[in-house]
Amino acid sequence: MTGHRVFAVVRRHWYPMVRSAPRVVENFFWPIVDIMLWGSLTLYLQRQHAELPLPIGFLLGGLLLWDLVFRAKNAVALTFIDEAYHRNVVSVLASPISPTEYLTGAVLWALVKAGASWLLLTSLAAVLFSFNVLAIGPAVGAFLGLLLVFGIALSLVVLGLVFRFGHAADELPWALAAIFIPFCAVFYPVSALPGWARDVAALIPAAHVFEAMRAALAGQPQGWGSLWVAAGLDVAWLIGGFVFARAMFGLFRRRGYITRYM
């Protein structure tokens, strides 16, 4: 794997974005809408003296951490979809770049995009609603790392499905978030879920991270046990996502699915 090919992928997506106002707006518009919506809701609940434990922390903390998963997942998956929209798939496959180099570049680009929008979110939360993400506690770094890995694992699953089903799977980057968010228990404890859903949540790393986040904001002992479970599940999801994406990419080449993008 060579570094200049990896960074070529990053540059290939960087240049169109910084030269396109709609792309820049899209990357920052929805985070602003989300923070205004949830921040205003939590302030309203607080002023109504609603009996909710730390409403600002629980809801805004959940929003800030979930946005990192959502952005990382979408940014990686959308790199290939963007190639398809611009009929550039054949050029990518004909170039010397390997699948591993392309995926690595896509992940780096995802981190750049997710990091930029997340910094905006955290800044707005601090300025407008007096919520400092560092209030989550010293484990915030572990939370962010674990959720980023989970987002990347989900993006590999989406990529595999796009390789297999083509344009029919283009909506999956957004649909997959809607499927997973109830089981990730972003804005409520896992105990609020029905029994069968709790069993599903136990297999999702993000659910353990959000449980640990709520414990930290409530002043309870740090849930390091939950984080170790999340780390183990992250490894399993990442390996599974990579194996699935590679297998679907092999099928993509063997069956000639590239003709969908010509």
Number of C-alpha atoms within 10 A of each C-alpha: 12 9 10 12 18 22 17 15 22 21 14 13 16 14 10 12 15 11 10 10 10 11 13 14 11 10 17 17 13 14 21 15 12 16 21 17 11 17 23 15 16 22 14 14 14 16 9 9 9 11 9 11 12 14 19 24 22 24 18 27 25 21 19 21 23 23 20 23 24 24 25 29 31 23 25 30 27 18 22 21 23 13 16 19 11 10 14 16 19 14 10 16 14 10 9 10 17 16 15 13 20 22 21 20 25 24 24 19 24 26 19 16 21 24 15 13 20 19 12 15 25 20 16 19 23 13 10 12 17 12 19 16 18 12 12 22 14 11 16 18 11 15 21 17 13 24 26 25 21 29 28 29 26 28 31 27 26 28 32 26 20 24 24 20 15 18 15 10 17 19 12 19 24 13 12 17 18 12 11 17 16 16 20 27 23 27 19 16 16 22 11 10 16 9 11 8 15 18 13 14 21 17 18 21 26 32 26 29 30 27 22 24 26 25 18 21 19 14 10 11 10 17 17 14 11 17 23 16 16 24 23 13 20 24 16 16 23 20 14 16 22 22 15 18 25 19 14 20 19 15 15 19 13 10 10 10 16 16 11 12 15 10
